[in-house]
Amino acid sequence: MLSVTESGSDLTLLTWTCTIGGRATSEQAELAYRSLNEALVEHGTVPIQERVFGDLESAPAVARGRAQAVGTDSEAWAVPPTYIEGAPVAREGLAGIHVLAARADSSRVVTDSAGVFGRIADGPSARFLGLADVGRRAAGRLAAGPSEDTGATIDSAVALLEREGYSFRDVARTWFYLRDILDWYGPFNAVRNAAFQKLGLMGRNGHGAIPASTGIEGRNARGGWCTLDLIAAQGQPGARFEMQRLHNREQNEATEYGSAFARGMAVTLGDCRYFFVSGTASIDDHGATIHVGDFEAQTKHTLTAVSALLEGAGAALPDVRQATAFLKNPLDLRSFERIADRAGLSGVPMVTTVADVCRDDLLFEIDATAVVPLRRDGAGR
């Protein structure tokens, strides 16, 4: 099933979710990508970020179906997608596909000698750069350890950004997917913290230029430890453009407990504001896990925290137009769906997967993107 949010501004959000159980087939993937491609053409957009969630055994079939649907020579789909082990609750098959697309007067792919890694798109309000699995760029030069992989991945992102005239200060959102996250989330944070400190992003008291982020369990088909996607943006001359770091009255800054990401990022593009909500779990205002062992209580607290973040910035849970839910235990799906419906997320385009969260005692995490049109005075709605 395909859901499309066309805001009338620069960005269009597309989410395809699987309604058929069992191992993914190339025919299934072909149908998904045909519908995605038709929506892109209809709205005059190009993809700048594409993430596929499914079991790793389904990756070859999805790749074949994608190629059959959009063609191996299609410039619009020239950037390889980031395929993440995000199995559906049935444990096999394809869970869904997220695409972030931009209206663009012009666009081009970002390449170097190691391959194709992203796209630049010149929209009405901003010049966007989307990078996909930049760890591929460093894969042949890595030492065996996860910390070295992470450092090389971030270095690759920095190099690609700088080559295209961006810096990490232009990055609104990152997605880190980590193999065996529970074994090395601490070392991952240490490497990311050091890299962001070196780049001058950390700041004090929640005022640094660090982006919103998701850091979650997710193997990749190439066997790397760390996968990184990101979205960067720079305003067009004379256009309404702003990036603003968000804070949450329900949760302290993640930097206070050693994790370098913002709770969220609001990006104003012309007559619309987009809210990129970081991966959020059942963390209190001191950074401690709460409701240990209670899935329903953790989920309710998490959605309350997301709601507080959005409300503090002029949005609400029903404004969410794209989300990914991560369940530690697939048997909790029905409970999650019931709680989400009561919270106002009924009908929200959402990919639900099974994955470990960054702490063993966390049972649920969600990330999201909300969209709110602006009035002429710049206020929401």
ROBAKOL-128015 format. One record per residue (C-alpha): residue in three letters; chain; z, x, y. Coordinates in Angstrom, 3 decimals, padded with zeros to 6 digits. Layout:
! ROBAKOL-128015
+--------+--------+----------+----------+----------+
: residu : chaine :        w :        u :        v :
+--------+--------+----------+----------+----------+
:    ALA :      A :        Z :        X :        Y :
...
+--------+--------+----------+----------+----------+
//
This chain:
! ROBAKOL-128015
+--------+--------+----------+----------+----------+
: residu : chaine :        w :        u :        v :
+--------+--------+----------+----------+----------+
:    MET :      A :  000.000 :  000.000 :  000.000 :
:    LEU :      A : -000.976 :  001.377 :  003.411 :
:    SER :      A :  000.992 :  000.849 :  006.630 :
:    VAL :      A : -000.394 :  001.935 :  010.003 :
:    THR :      A :  001.446 :  002.149 :  013.331 :
:    GLU :      A : -000.994 :  002.479 :  016.206 :
:    SER :      A :  001.042 :  002.819 :  019.397 :
:    GLY :      A : -001.774 :  002.834 :  021.933 :
:    SER :      A : -000.722 :  006.365 :  022.889 :
:    ASP :      A : -001.570 :  009.730 :  021.356 :
:    LEU :      A : -000.159 :  009.385 :  017.844 :
:    THR :      A : -000.772 :  007.094 :  014.903 :
:    LEU :      A :  001.590 :  007.015 :  011.912 :
:    LEU :      A :  000.177 :  006.226 :  008.468 :
:    THR :      A :  002.201 :  005.800 :  005.298 :
:    TRP :      A :  000.774 :  005.016 :  001.879 :
:    THR :      A :  003.293 :  004.024 : -000.769 :
:    CYS :      A :  002.668 :  003.713 : -004.478 :
:    THR :      A :  003.134 :  000.309 : -006.103 :
:    ILE :      A :  002.040 :  001.382 : -009.612 :
:    GLY :      A :  004.357 :  003.207 : -011.995 :
:    GLY :      A :  003.449 :  006.001 : -014.396 :
:    ARG :      A :  001.650 :  009.309 : -014.069 :
:    ALA :      A : -000.647 :  009.552 : -011.062 :
:    THR :      A : -004.392 :  009.502 : -011.672 :
:    SER :      A : -007.271 :  010.822 : -009.621 :
:    GLU :      A : -008.575 :  007.245 : -009.304 :
:    GLN :      A : -005.283 :  006.113 : -007.796 :
:    ALA :      A : -005.279 :  009.014 : -005.336 :
:    GLU :      A : -008.916 :  008.371 : -004.455 :
:    LEU :      A : -008.120 :  004.768 : -003.510 :
:    ALA :      A : -005.162 :  005.935 : -001.408 :
:    TYR :      A : -007.222 :  008.466 :  000.512 :
:    ARG :      A : -010.126 :  006.115 :  001.023 :
:    SER :      A : -007.781 :  003.666 :  002.723 :
:    LEU :      A : -006.186 :  006.458 :  004.780 :
:    ASN :      A : -009.584 :  007.785 :  005.847 :
:    GLU :      A : -010.829 :  004.322 :  006.809 :
:    ALA :      A : -007.737 :  003.846 :  008.979 :
:    LEU :      A : -008.289 :  007.204 :  010.703 :
:    VAL :      A : -011.893 :  006.339 :  011.469 :
:    GLU :      A : -010.946 :  002.862 :  012.698 :
:    HIS :      A : -008.380 :  004.261 :  015.128 :
:    GLY :      A : -010.431 :  007.298 :  016.183 :
:    THR :      A : -007.825 :  009.826 :  015.052 :
:    VAL :      A : -007.576 :  013.067 :  013.093 :
:    PRO :      A : -004.687 :  014.091 :  010.822 :
:    ILE :      A : -002.392 :  016.782 :  012.222 :
:    GLN :      A :  000.270 :  016.564 :  009.520 :
:    GLU :      A :  000.050 :  015.363 :  005.902 :
:    ARG :      A :  002.782 :  015.379 :  003.256 :
:    VAL :      A :  002.341 :  014.152 : -000.306 :
:    PHE :      A :  005.366 :  013.285 : -002.463 :
:    GLY :      A :  005.117 :  013.147 : -006.229 :
:    ASP :      A :  006.000 :  014.940 : -009.435 :
:    LEU :      A :  004.368 :  018.367 : -009.708 :
:    GLU :      A :  002.433 :  017.428 : -012.829 :
:    SER :      A :  000.526 :  014.866 : -010.742 :
:    ALA :      A : -000.596 :  017.391 : -008.107 :
:    PRO :      A : -003.955 :  018.314 : -009.738 :
:    ALA :      A : -004.933 :  014.656 : -010.155 :
:    VAL :      A : -004.008 :  013.905 : -006.547 :
:    ALA :      A : -006.071 :  016.872 : -005.347 :
:    ARG :      A : -009.100 :  015.662 : -007.319 :
:    GLY :      A : -008.759 :  012.133 : -006.004 :
:    ARG :      A : -008.366 :  013.345 : -002.439 :
:    ALA :      A : -011.533 :  015.462 : -002.736 :
:    GLN :      A : -013.464 :  012.557 : -004.239 :
:    ALA :      A : -012.384 :  010.247 : -001.424 :
:    VAL :      A : -012.859 :  012.432 :  001.649 :
:    GLY :      A : -015.222 :  015.138 :  000.419 :
:    THR :      A : -014.637 :  018.844 :  000.118 :
:    ASP :      A : -016.592 :  019.449 :  003.332 :
:    SER :      A : -014.840 :  016.834 :  005.480 :
:    GLU :      A : -013.673 :  018.561 :  008.671 :
:    ALA :      A : -011.131 :  015.847 :  009.342 :
:    TRP :      A : -009.362 :  016.599 :  006.055 :
:    ALA :      A : -009.974 :  020.358 :  006.007 :
:    VAL :      A : -006.267 :  021.277 :  006.173 :
:    PRO :      A : -004.712 :  021.304 :  002.689 :
:    PRO :      A : -001.847 :  018.808 :  002.430 :
:    THR :      A :  001.708 :  019.859 :  001.733 :
:    TYR :      A :  002.435 :  018.630 : -001.793 :
:    ILE :      A :  006.172 :  018.339 : -002.405 :
:    GLU :      A :  008.035 :  017.476 : -005.552 :
:    GLY :      A :  009.364 :  014.164 : -004.367 :
:    ALA :      A :  009.157 :  012.096 : -007.501 :
:    PRO :      A :  009.531 :  008.319 : -007.297 :
:    VAL :      A :  012.586 :  006.753 : -008.856 :
:    ALA :      A :  010.650 :  006.369 : -012.108 :
:    ARG :      A :  010.666 :  010.201 : -012.221 :
:    GLU :      A :  006.905 :  010.550 : -012.582 :
:    GLY :      A :  003.805 :  009.760 : -010.599 :
:    LEU :      A :  003.051 :  009.561 : -006.904 :
:    ALA :      A :  005.746 :  008.295 : -004.525 :
:    GLY :      A :  003.739 :  008.226 : -001.310 :
:    ILE :      A :  001.860 :  009.976 :  001.464 :
:    HIS :      A :  002.844 :  010.442 :  005.111 :
:    VAL :      A :  000.150 :  011.232 :  007.685 :
:    LEU :      A :  000.665 :  011.840 :  011.396 :
:    ALA :      A : -002.636 :  011.532 :  013.237 :
:    ALA :      A : -003.691 :  012.096 :  016.843 :
:    ARG :      A : -006.311 :  010.645 :  019.125 :
:    ALA :      A : -008.228 :  013.700 :  020.211 :
:    ASP :      A : -011.121 :  014.514 :  022.516 :
:    SER :      A : -011.561 :  017.640 :  020.407 :
:    SER :      A : -009.881 :  019.326 :  017.469 :
:    ARG :      A : -010.229 :  022.373 :  015.290 :
:    VAL :      A : -008.566 :  023.852 :  012.245 :
:    VAL :      A : -006.205 :  026.824 :  012.400 :
:    THR :      A : -007.257 :  029.567 :  010.015 :
:    ASP :      A : -006.799 :  033.240 :  009.328 :
:    SER :      A : -007.766 :  035.578 :  006.512 :
:    ALA :      A : -005.191 :  033.921 :  004.211 :
:    GLY :      A : -006.569 :  030.392 :  004.530 :
:    VAL :      A : -006.436 :  027.140 :  006.504 :
:    PHE :      A : -002.964 :  026.312 :  007.825 :
:    GLY :      A : -003.204 :  023.575 :  010.407 :
:    ARG :      A : -005.007 :  021.777 :  013.183 :
:    ILE :      A : -005.035 :  021.746 :  016.973 :
:    ALA :      A : -005.885 :  018.400 :  018.555 :
:    ASP :      A : -006.341 :  017.764 :  022.285 :
:    GLY :      A : -004.899 :  014.308 :  022.908 :
:    PRO :      A : -004.728 :  012.365 :  026.180 :
:    SER :      A : -001.128 :  013.424 :  026.867 :
:    ALA :      A : -000.630 :  016.576 :  024.833 :
:    ARG :      A : -002.254 :  019.382 :  022.920 :
:    PHE :      A : -000.854 :  019.190 :  019.399 :
:    LEU :      A : -000.552 :  021.835 :  016.749 :
:    GLY :      A :  000.330 :  020.840 :  013.214 :
:    LEU :      A :  001.011 :  023.532 :  010.605 :
:    ALA :      A :  001.181 :  022.862 :  006.852 :
:    ASP :      A :  003.069 :  024.925 :  004.253 :
:    VAL :      A :  002.859 :  028.157 :  006.218 :
:    GLY :      A :  004.691 :  029.862 :  003.351 :
:    ARG :      A :  001.279 :  030.095 :  001.697 :
:    ARG :      A :  000.320 :  032.655 :  004.336 :
:    ALA :      A :  003.069 :  035.049 :  003.242 :
:    ALA :      A :  003.070 :  034.258 : -000.463 :
:    GLY :      A :  001.301 :  037.433 : -001.493 :
:    ARG :      A :  003.654 :  039.672 :  000.483 :
:    LEU :      A :  007.022 :  038.277 : -000.541 :
:    ALA :      A :  009.903 :  039.861 : -002.319 :
:    ALA :      A :  011.332 :  037.827 : -005.162 :
:    GLY :      A :  014.347 :  036.369 : -003.362 :
:    PRO :      A :  014.607 :  033.031 : -001.533 :
:    SER :      A :  015.991 :  034.579 :  001.655 :
:    GLU :      A :  013.018 :  036.941 :  001.899 :
:    ASP :      A :  010.657 :  034.028 :  001.273 :
:    THR :      A :  012.287 :  032.013 :  004.053 :
:    GLY :      A :  012.166 :  034.892 :  006.525 :
:    ALA :      A :  008.511 :  035.581 :  005.785 :
:    THR :      A :  007.700 :  031.863 :  006.083 :
:    ILE :      A :  009.325 :  031.564 :  009.522 :
:    ASP :      A :  007.642 :  034.806 :  010.617 :
:    SER :      A :  004.293 :  033.353 :  009.559 :
:    ALA :      A :  004.925 :  030.216 :  011.584 :
:    VAL :      A :  005.830 :  032.285 :  014.637 :
:    ALA :      A :  002.671 :  034.381 :  014.273 :
:    LEU :      A :  000.406 :  031.328 :  013.981 :
:    LEU :      A :  002.097 :  029.596 :  016.916 :
:    GLU :      A :  001.798 :  032.639 :  019.164 :
:    ARG :      A : -001.807 :  033.258 :  018.227 :
:    GLU :      A : -002.659 :  029.738 :  019.386 :
:    GLY :      A : -000.712 :  030.017 :  022.651 :
:    TYR :      A :  002.460 :  028.217 :  021.517 :
:    SER :      A :  006.018 :  029.288 :  020.921 :
:    PHE :      A :  008.832 :  027.802 :  018.862 :
:    ARG :      A :  010.086 :  026.191 :  022.088 :
:    ASP :      A :  007.069 :  023.883 :  021.800 :
:    VAL :      A :  008.054 :  022.763 :  018.294 :
:    ALA :      A :  009.379 :  019.208 :  018.171 :
:    ARG :      A :  009.864 :  018.863 :  014.424 :
:    THR :      A :  010.087 :  020.995 :  011.294 :
:    TRP :      A :  010.263 :  020.079 :  007.621 :
:    PHE :      A :  011.750 :  022.589 :  005.173 :
:    TYR :      A :  011.485 :  021.836 :  001.461 :
:    LEU :      A :  013.537 :  024.221 : -000.659 :
:    ARG :      A :  013.365 :  024.925 : -004.353 :
:    ASP :      A :  016.831 :  024.741 : -005.980 :
:    ILE :      A :  018.452 :  023.959 : -002.623 :
:    LEU :      A :  022.013 :  023.762 : -003.950 :
:    ASP :      A :  021.853 :  027.388 : -005.131 :
:    TRP :      A :  021.038 :  028.940 : -001.757 :
:    TYR :      A :  021.317 :  026.525 :  001.170 :
:    GLY :      A :  023.874 :  028.860 :  002.773 :
:    PRO :      A :  021.551 :  031.892 :  002.700 :
:    PHE :      A :  018.694 :  029.699 :  003.944 :
:    ASN :      A :  020.774 :  028.689 :  006.957 :
:    ALA :      A :  021.724 :  032.304 :  007.621 :
:    VAL :      A :  018.058 :  033.354 :  007.711 :
:    ARG :      A :  016.984 :  030.414 :  009.886 :
:    ASN :      A :  019.935 :  030.932 :  012.255 :
:    ALA :      A :  019.103 :  034.613 :  012.662 :
:    ALA :      A :  015.433 :  033.872 :  013.272 :
:    PHE :      A :  016.166 :  031.179 :  015.876 :
:    GLN :      A :  018.761 :  033.402 :  017.542 :
:    LYS :      A :  016.175 :  036.187 :  017.808 :
:    LEU :      A :  013.701 :  033.719 :  019.319 :
:    GLY :      A :  016.273 :  032.653 :  021.932 :
:    LEU :      A :  016.436 :  029.043 :  020.737 :
:    MET :      A :  020.089 :  028.557 :  019.864 :
:    GLY :      A :  021.782 :  028.009 :  023.245 :
:    ARG :      A :  025.345 :  026.706 :  023.550 :
:    ASN :      A :  027.034 :  023.320 :  023.343 :
:    GLY :      A :  023.964 :  021.588 :  021.963 :
:    HIS :      A :  021.597 :  022.747 :  024.692 :
:    GLY :      A :  019.383 :  025.109 :  022.720 :
:    ALA :      A :  015.678 :  024.562 :  022.125 :
:    ILE :      A :  015.941 :  024.163 :  018.364 :
:    PRO :      A :  013.745 :  021.406 :  016.884 :
:    ALA :      A :  014.596 :  018.347 :  014.849 :
:    SER :      A :  014.352 :  019.144 :  011.149 :
:    THR :      A :  014.633 :  018.099 :  007.550 :
:    GLY :      A :  015.990 :  020.548 :  004.976 :
:    ILE :      A :  015.857 :  019.031 :  001.512 :
:    GLU :      A :  015.237 :  019.827 : -002.155 :
:    GLY :      A :  011.547 :  020.095 : -002.985 :
:    ARG :      A :  009.623 :  022.406 : -005.263 :
:    ASN :      A :  006.002 :  023.196 : -004.480 :
:    ALA :      A :  003.120 :  023.717 : -006.860 :
:    ARG :      A :  002.629 :  027.374 : -005.877 :
:    GLY :      A :  006.157 :  028.320 : -007.000 :
:    GLY :      A :  007.504 :  029.485 : -003.632 :
:    TRP :      A :  011.110 :  029.107 : -002.573 :
:    CYS :      A :  010.433 :  027.660 :  000.868 :
:    THR :      A :  007.859 :  025.260 :  002.276 :
:    LEU :      A :  007.601 :  024.744 :  006.043 :
:    ASP :      A :  005.602 :  022.180 :  008.009 :
:    LEU :      A :  005.882 :  021.711 :  011.777 :
:    ILE :      A :  004.546 :  019.834 :  014.775 :
:    ALA :      A :  004.289 :  021.491 :  018.206 :
:    ALA :      A :  003.054 :  019.980 :  021.457 :
:    GLN :      A :  002.230 :  021.039 :  025.012 :
:    GLY :      A :  001.615 :  018.558 :  027.814 :
:    GLN :      A : -001.849 :  018.045 :  029.269 :
:    PRO :      A : -002.233 :  018.641 :  033.036 :
:    GLY :      A : -001.208 :  015.549 :  034.983 :
:    ALA :      A : -000.110 :  013.616 :  031.906 :
:    ARG :      A :  003.315 :  012.107 :  031.227 :
:    PHE :      A :  004.860 :  014.433 :  028.668 :
:    GLU :      A :  008.430 :  015.395 :  027.854 :
:    MET :      A :  010.407 :  016.717 :  024.905 :
:    GLN :      A :  014.130 :  015.986 :  024.912 :
:    ARG :      A :  016.708 :  017.061 :  022.362 :
:    LEU :      A :  018.849 :  014.160 :  021.163 :
:    HIS :      A :  022.586 :  014.076 :  020.443 :
:    ASN :      A :  024.576 :  011.732 :  018.259 :
:    ARG :      A :  027.921 :  010.242 :  019.218 :
:    GLU :      A :  028.688 :  009.732 :  015.509 :
:    GLN :      A :  028.038 :  013.335 :  014.430 :
:    ASN :      A :  028.684 :  016.755 :  015.898 :
:    GLU :      A :  025.937 :  019.304 :  016.460 :
:    ALA :      A :  024.709 :  020.817 :  013.211 :
:    THR :      A :  024.991 :  024.277 :  014.766 :
:    GLU :      A :  028.783 :  023.822 :  014.776 :
:    TYR :      A :  028.810 :  024.087 :  010.994 :
:    GLY :      A :  026.087 :  026.706 :  010.703 :
:    SER :      A :  022.827 :  024.786 :  010.470 :
:    ALA :      A :  020.215 :  025.294 :  013.184 :
:    PHE :      A :  018.581 :  021.959 :  013.850 :
:    ALA :      A :  018.794 :  019.231 :  016.477 :
:    ARG :      A :  019.899 :  015.755 :  015.413 :
:    GLY :      A :  016.650 :  014.416 :  016.791 :
:    MET :      A :  013.898 :  014.938 :  019.324 :
:    ALA :      A :  012.364 :  012.406 :  021.722 :
:    VAL :      A :  008.778 :  013.102 :  022.727 :
:    THR :      A :  007.275 :  011.107 :  025.599 :
:    LEU :      A :  003.499 :  010.833 :  025.434 :
:    GLY :      A :  001.911 :  008.710 :  028.134 :
:    ASP :      A :  003.157 :  005.149 :  027.764 :
:    CYS :      A :  005.049 :  005.687 :  024.529 :
:    ARG :      A :  008.088 :  007.544 :  023.255 :
:    TYR :      A :  008.404 :  008.924 :  019.740 :
:    PHE :      A :  011.783 :  009.686 :  018.222 :
:    PHE :      A :  011.793 :  012.303 :  015.462 :
:    VAL :      A :  015.062 :  011.819 :  013.571 :
:    SER :      A :  016.231 :  014.793 :  011.537 :
:    GLY :      A :  017.339 :  014.488 :  007.944 :
:    THR :      A :  020.636 :  012.622 :  008.210 :
:    ALA :      A :  023.386 :  012.230 :  005.617 :
:    SER :      A :  027.022 :  011.101 :  005.367 :
:    ILE :      A :  028.519 :  013.715 :  007.709 :
:    ASP :      A :  031.389 :  012.953 :  010.083 :
:    ASP :      A :  031.891 :  014.178 :  013.656 :
:    HIS :      A :  033.460 :  017.398 :  012.366 :
:    GLY :      A :  030.615 :  018.261 :  009.993 :
:    ALA :      A :  032.440 :  017.252 :  006.802 :
:    THR :      A :  031.048 :  015.113 :  004.002 :
:    ILE :      A :  032.701 :  011.705 :  003.874 :
:    HIS :      A :  032.785 :  008.923 :  001.257 :
:    VAL :      A :  032.463 :  011.445 : -001.565 :
:    GLY :      A :  031.278 :  009.778 : -004.775 :
:    ASP :      A :  030.503 :  006.417 : -003.096 :
:    PHE :      A :  026.745 :  005.939 : -002.688 :
:    GLU :      A :  026.945 :  002.640 : -000.821 :
:    ALA :      A :  029.511 :  003.917 :  001.680 :
:    GLN :      A :  027.522 :  007.118 :  002.239 :
:    THR :      A :  024.330 :  005.150 :  002.815 :
:    LYS :      A :  025.957 :  002.747 :  005.268 :
:    HIS :      A :  027.513 :  005.633 :  007.199 :
:    THR :      A :  024.177 :  007.468 :  007.280 :
:    LEU :      A :  022.287 :  004.468 :  008.642 :
:    THR :      A :  025.045 :  003.875 :  011.193 :
:    ALA :      A :  024.592 :  007.484 :  012.352 :
:    VAL :      A :  020.813 :  007.089 :  012.625 :
:    SER :      A :  021.286 :  003.843 :  014.529 :
:    ALA :      A :  023.716 :  005.531 :  016.953 :
:    LEU :      A :  021.278 :  008.376 :  017.576 :
:    LEU :      A :  018.432 :  005.977 :  018.340 :
:    GLU :      A :  020.539 :  003.620 :  020.460 :
:    GLY :      A :  021.748 :  006.544 :  022.549 :
:    ALA :      A :  018.117 :  007.308 :  023.388 :
:    GLY :      A :  016.881 :  003.762 :  023.984 :
:    ALA :      A :  015.625 :  002.770 :  020.534 :
:    ALA :      A :  016.959 :  000.995 :  017.433 :
:    LEU :      A :  016.596 :  001.007 :  013.657 :
:    PRO :      A :  013.884 : -001.707 :  013.673 :
:    ASP :      A :  011.771 :  000.670 :  015.820 :
:    VAL :      A :  011.433 :  003.076 :  012.865 :
:    ARG :      A :  007.791 :  003.266 :  011.842 :
:    GLN :      A :  007.875 :  006.015 :  009.219 :
:    ALA :      A :  010.726 :  007.196 :  006.994 :
:    THR :      A :  011.528 :  009.190 :  003.871 :
:    ALA :      A :  014.574 :  008.354 :  001.784 :
:    PHE :      A :  016.054 :  010.861 : -000.668 :
:    LEU :      A :  018.274 :  009.579 : -003.477 :
:    LYS :      A :  020.230 :  011.954 : -005.681 :
:    ASN :      A :  020.466 :  009.302 : -008.407 :
:    PRO :      A :  017.455 :  007.008 : -009.037 :
:    LEU :      A :  019.796 :  004.304 : -010.329 :
:    ASP :      A :  020.965 :  003.783 : -006.734 :
:    LEU :      A :  017.595 :  002.431 : -005.602 :
:    ARG :      A :  018.524 : -001.261 : -005.615 :
:    SER :      A :  021.724 : -000.604 : -003.698 :
:    PHE :      A :  019.793 :  001.393 : -001.121 :
:    GLU :      A :  017.148 : -001.307 : -000.675 :
:    ARG :      A :  019.822 : -003.978 : -000.165 :
:    ILE :      A :  021.710 : -001.895 :  002.412 :
:    ALA :      A :  018.510 : -000.890 :  004.222 :
:    ASP :      A :  017.357 : -004.508 :  004.506 :
:    ARG :      A :  020.695 : -005.554 :  005.992 :
:    ALA :      A :  020.507 : -002.663 :  008.479 :
:    GLY :      A :  017.150 : -003.826 :  009.842 :
:    LEU :      A :  014.833 : -001.521 :  007.904 :
:    SER :      A :  013.130 : -004.263 :  005.912 :
:    GLY :      A :  009.387 : -003.683 :  005.948 :
:    VAL :      A :  009.635 : -000.179 :  007.446 :
:    PRO :      A :  006.948 :  002.124 :  005.980 :
:    MET :      A :  009.098 :  004.316 :  003.752 :
:    VAL :      A :  008.568 :  006.767 :  000.916 :
:    THR :      A :  011.556 :  006.823 : -001.437 :
:    THR :      A :  012.034 :  009.864 : -003.653 :
:    VAL :      A :  014.587 :  011.489 : -005.942 :
:    ALA :      A :  015.934 :  014.811 : -004.632 :
:    ASP :      A :  019.094 :  016.839 : -004.222 :
:    VAL :      A :  020.509 :  016.892 : -000.709 :
:    CYS :      A :  021.866 :  020.093 :  000.857 :
:    ARG :      A :  025.410 :  019.580 : -000.503 :
:    ASP :      A :  026.327 :  018.646 : -004.045 :
:    ASP :      A :  028.612 :  015.846 : -002.830 :
:    LEU :      A :  025.907 :  014.165 : -000.721 :
:    LEU :      A :  024.145 :  011.331 : -002.525 :
:    PHE :      A :  021.638 :  010.187 :  000.107 :
:    GLU :      A :  019.600 :  011.416 :  003.060 :
:    ILE :      A :  016.968 :  009.859 :  005.274 :
:    ASP :      A :  014.607 :  011.121 :  007.958 :
:    ALA :      A :  012.546 :  008.915 :  010.228 :
:    THR :      A :  010.189 :  008.524 :  013.157 :
:    ALA :      A :  010.684 :  005.638 :  015.584 :
:    VAL :      A :  008.215 :  004.467 :  018.219 :
:    VAL :      A :  008.992 :  002.624 :  021.476 :
:    PRO :      A :  006.454 :  001.658 :  024.176 :
:    LEU :      A :  007.472 :  002.418 :  027.762 :
:    ARG :      A :  007.451 :  000.128 :  030.753 :
:    ARG :      A :  005.798 :  001.244 :  033.956 :
:    ASP :      A :  009.137 :  002.535 :  035.234 :
:    GLY :      A :  009.407 :  004.806 :  032.190 :
:    ALA :      A :  012.169 :  002.846 :  030.447 :
:    GLY :      A :  011.863 :  001.731 :  026.838 :
:    ARG :      A :  010.413 : -001.704 :  026.075 :
+--------+--------+----------+----------+----------+
//
